[in-house]
């Protein structure tokens, strides 16, 4: 992932035209690897960090704890904030169908498992969950949030162009 300078959008021009969604996501990394969730929505899907959108009035730390539990079966402790990212999605590319443009504000936390057991969410947007080594992650069909979150955590994925031993 390339480094980008933060940019401001012309808020006066976008007021009322862009929807804002705030989400909280977890980097859970231990001797098993990195915990990831697979989301599927109709014909789109990919591996991502466990987490999701905030409910009205919910604190972001409560969001990440709730979402990790729902998507993976694990109860986590929030150890600290790693970073905040932002993504713009055009209305034409919205999963819910054409609509307003969306800005996703993504808060990424470092979390540690304190209970529960690995379990795939039932009747949700997550259809798989698992632990992955860094070289496995580099080969996954994944969303950019994984790379952004790992970068926030100071974790680098192997690059096959640089590391000739990577397969």
C-alpha positions in Angstrom: 0.0 0.0 0.0 1.4 3.4 -0.9 1.6 6.2 1.6 -1.0 8.9 1.0 -1.2 12.4 2.3 -4.6 13.1 4.0 -6.8 15.2 1.9 -9.9 17.3 2.7 -12.9 17.2 0.4 -14.8 20.3 -0.4 -17.3 19.9 2.4 -19.5 22.8 1.3 -19.9 21.2 -2.2 -20.6 17.7 -0.7 -23.0 18.6 2.1 -26.0 16.3 1.8 -24.5 14.4 -1.2 -22.3 12.0 0.6 -23.2 9.5 3.3 -20.8 8.9 6.2 -20.3 5.5 7.8 -18.1 5.0 10.8 -16.7 1.5 11.5 -14.3 -0.1 14.0 -12.0 -2.9 13.1 -9.6 -5.2 14.9 -6.0 -6.3 14.3 -5.7 -9.5 16.3 -2.2 -10.9 15.7 -0.6 -13.7 17.8 1.2 -17.0 17.4 -1.6 -18.3 15.3 -1.3 -15.5 12.8 -3.8 -12.7 12.0 -7.5 -13.2 12.5 -9.5 -12.4 9.4 -13.2 -12.6 8.4 -14.5 -13.2 4.9 -17.6 -11.2 3.9 -19.9 -12.1 1.1 -22.7 -9.9 -0.3 -24.3 -11.2 -3.5 -21.6 -11.4 -6.1 -18.9 -9.5 -4.1 -16.8 -10.7 -1.3 -13.3 -10.9 0.1 -11.2 -11.2 3.3 -11.2 -8.3 5.6 -10.5 -7.3 9.2 -13.1 -8.4 11.7 -15.3 -5.4 12.5 -18.0 -3.2 11.1 -20.3 -0.3 11.4 -21.2 1.6 14.6 -24.7 1.6 15.9 -26.2 5.0 16.8 -24.9 6.1 20.2 -22.3 3.2 20.4 -18.7 4.0 21.3 -16.2 2.7 18.7 -14.4 0.5 21.2 -17.8 -1.2 22.0 -18.4 -1.5 18.3 -15.1 -3.4 17.7 -15.8 -5.8 20.6 -19.3 -6.5 19.5 -18.4 -7.0 15.8 -15.4 -9.3 16.6 -17.7 -11.4 18.8 -20.4 -11.6 16.1 -18.1 -12.4 13.2 -15.5 -14.6 14.9 -16.9 -16.0 18.1 -14.1 -14.4 20.1 -14.3 -11.9 23.0 -11.6 -9.4 22.7 -10.0 -6.7 24.9 -9.1 -3.4 23.1 -5.4 -2.7 23.7 -5.3 0.6 21.9 -6.0 2.5 18.7 -3.7 1.9 15.8 -5.0 4.4 13.2 -7.9 5.9 11.4 -8.4 5.6 7.7 -10.9 6.9 5.2 -12.3 5.5 2.0 -14.5 7.1 -0.7 -16.9 4.8 -2.6 -18.9 6.2 -5.5 -22.6 5.8 -5.4 -22.4 3.5 -8.5 -20.2 1.1 -6.6 -22.3 0.8 -3.4 -23.1 -2.8 -2.4 -26.6 -1.8 -1.7 -27.1 -0.6 -5.2 -26.7 2.8 -6.8 -27.1 5.6 -4.4 -25.2 8.5 -2.7 -21.5 8.4 -2.5 -20.1 7.0 0.7 -17.2 8.0 2.9 -16.2 5.2 5.3 -14.3 6.3 8.4 -12.4 3.2 9.6 -11.0 3.1 13.2 -8.5 0.3 13.6 -7.7 -1.1 17.1 -5.2 -3.6 18.3 -7.1 -6.3 20.2 -6.3 -9.4 22.2 -8.5 -12.5 22.6 -9.7 -13.0 26.2 -12.4 -15.6 25.6 -14.8 -17.4 23.2 -13.9 -19.8 20.5 -13.6 -19.5 16.7 -17.0 -19.6 15.2 -18.4 -18.4 11.8 -21.2 -15.8 12.1 -24.7 -17.2 11.3 -27.1 -15.2 9.2 -24.7 -12.2 8.7 -22.5 -10.9 6.0 -19.5 -12.9 7.2 -19.4 -16.4 5.8 -15.9 -17.6 7.0 -13.3 -16.7 9.5 -9.8 -17.9 10.1 -6.2 -17.4 11.2 -3.6 -16.6 8.5 0.2 -16.3 8.3 1.5 -13.2 6.7 2.6 -15.1 3.5 -1.0 -16.5 3.2 -2.5 -13.1 3.6 -0.3 -11.8 0.8 -2.0 -14.3 -1.6 -5.6 -13.8 -0.4 -8.4 -12.0 -2.3 -8.6 -9.2 0.3 -9.9 -5.7 0.8 -7.4 -2.8 1.1 -8.5 -2.4 4.8 -6.3 -5.4 5.7 -3.2 -3.8 4.2 -4.0 -0.4 5.8 -4.6 -2.0 9.3 -1.4 -4.1 9.1 0.5 -1.0 8.2 -1.0 0.9 11.2 0.3 -2.1 13.3 3.7 -2.0 11.8 3.2 -5.4 10.1 4.5 -5.8 6.6 3.3 -8.5 4.2 5.9 -10.3 2.1 6.4 -8.9 -1.4 7.1 -11.5 -4.1 9.0 -9.0 -6.2 11.4 -8.3 -3.3 11.5 -11.7 -1.5 12.5 -14.5 -3.9 11.7 -17.2 -1.3 8.1 -16.2 -1.1 5.8 -18.6 -3.0 
